[in-house]
Amino acid sequence: MEVTKDTIIGDVLDYDIDTAQFFFEIGMHCLGCPHSRGESIEAACEVHGTDCDELVSKINEFLASKN
């Protein structure tokens, strides 16, 4: 899976639940909420005041290291 800023958070979590750690790191602790699961990574980063590109990069590096 290649994650982009437009990727929906729920899709990332469904692909690999271990990616939740990266969302927790930005203060997004509401991953079970239907609204948060339907948000794009970009929207979540905007709300939580974090760098979207950095988060996407971390997630992609993590997923690549598992393959």
N, C-alpha and C positions, 0 to 999 in steps of 0.2 A: 504494500500500500504506500502510495506517495501522498503525503499530507501537504495541503496548501492552506493559506489563510482562509479560504472559502470552504474548507472541509468542515462538515458538521461534527460537533463534538461526540454525539452519540455514535456516529459511524466509526470514529477513532476508537472509542471505548469498546464497541462491539468487535472490532478487529483484534484489539489487544487490550484487555482490561488493565494490564500493567502500566499503560500510559497514564492512568489516573494520577500517578505520582506527580507528573508535570503540571497538571491542572491544580492539584493541591498546593504545589509550590507557589503558584500565583495568587493563592487565596480563594480559589474556587472550590469550596467544600460542599457545594450543593449538586453534585453530579447525578444524584438520583432524581432530581427534579425534572419533570418533562420539559420545562422551558429551557433549562440549561442544556439538556441533551439535544435540543433542536437548534441551538445557536451555532453559528460559525465560530471558528477559532478567533477570527478577527473581531467579531462582536464581543466575545468574552474578554479578550485582551483590552479592548477599549473600555469596557465597564470596570475591569480590574486594574487599569492603569499600568499595563505591562507591554513590553515589546513583542509584537506579534511575530515578527520575523525570527526573533531569538527562540520563541517557544516552538514554532514550526521546525526550526533547525534541530532543536533538542529532540523533538519527537521523531523526526526522520532519522537522525543519527541512532537513536535507541532502537527503532524498528530495523534499521539496516544491520545493526550489530547482532540481532537475533537470528538473522538469516545466514 
